[in-house]
């Protein structure tokens, strides 16, 4: 039996799967990250702590293999940044994409930018205060000596690859949140590198999803449980990885990815259709003649749900089961209670309502936010007749039922919290030569 390891490096944890070549999930892993926050916008994770969580997940998965592991691939909710010295040792902690310490540093370093033109080049809008382009500007302004000492400027996934293989590569998909890569040409933007004082030698080598990046080094065998020479394969951003893992590959299909943020992912052939509306754009399968990907997002929705649920429903480890069961007891419309969960909870607003109606209103409030995104897609000519849902909430039938009813489409679940990791394993299989393409992988999985 041949196996593949796929990692989905998310915001709160790293999830992984050990996948058979026929597409069966043989083992899963999940290791949580611990962040350091100072209440003033700092959101960091020590580099070694991040590394240890990823290595622990890899070891656990490797222990479940009863045959050869053909490759490892990591996809990620990218946008986290760190600097390394010439020996590959961290000079900084990893700044998370949710960090808000940056104010005007990016403008100070980069100057005034034509934001629309830059968006069309990169595929994502740049607000100037978050993601690696902002982090690099911050270090350049505030820690110039440290910044000049750096030999590598990487995101966290590329740091993992560098540690495992001594090589650092990045796909155009994973590289989109780096904000340094022209999405159409697949190359670094020289004018940005010049302003930042970076050379291409300091940055990951750009490739395509499914390309080989390097191989596990001999000295990393104990860390990983993998033999030296195991291929490392370039993965993608997390949502297009989940789309691959669930077979969402063609225009007219829709993925609902429900994690830290709730995201819609739609394959589209015409990139301009997404660009006109300012949607997030991913290269997806375009480099092989297939679809681009476009995303809309309800940001950080899980944090808002947690706030409402812990305040009004339950704060135990069974809180979300309680939320779902209570909501199922209530009638549609929650007895007239409507909640916008992006707003601060109001005790006065829920006063006098039964707990079951509060639960229903919380869930309906979340779905209404998602529904607005789906309707925006439809208005833009990006429509689907059904959806596949992934992430933790997809494992709860009540969430699927509400989304189906309120968005007027069938909603199916696939791979739950493991969808992104399954997609990464698929790309590992492509890079290892087990599959010719995503479509070939899906076909072979369906044969099992």
ABEGO torsion letter per residue (X at the ends): XBBBBBBBBBAABBBBBBBBAAGBBABBBBBBBBBBBAGAGBBBBBAAAAAAAAAAAAAAAAAABABBBAEBBBBBBBGBBBBBBAAGBBABBBBBAABAABBAAAAAAAEBBBAAAAAAAAGBBBAGABEAAAAAAAAAAABAAAAAABABBBBAAAAAAAAAAGBBBBBAAAAAAAGABBAAAGBBBAAAAAAAGBBAAABBBBBBBGBBAEBBBAAAAAAAGBBBGBBBBBBBBAAAAAAAAAGBABBGBBBBBBBABBBBBBBBABAAAAAAAGBBBBAEAAAAGBBBBBBBBBBGAAAAAAAAAAAAABABAAAAAAAAAAAAABBBGGGGBBBBAABBBBAAAABGBBAAAAAAAAAAAAAAAAAAAAAAAAAAGBBBABBBBBEAAAABAAAAAAAAAAAGBBBBBBGEAAAAAAAAAAAAAAAAGABABAAAAAAAAAAX
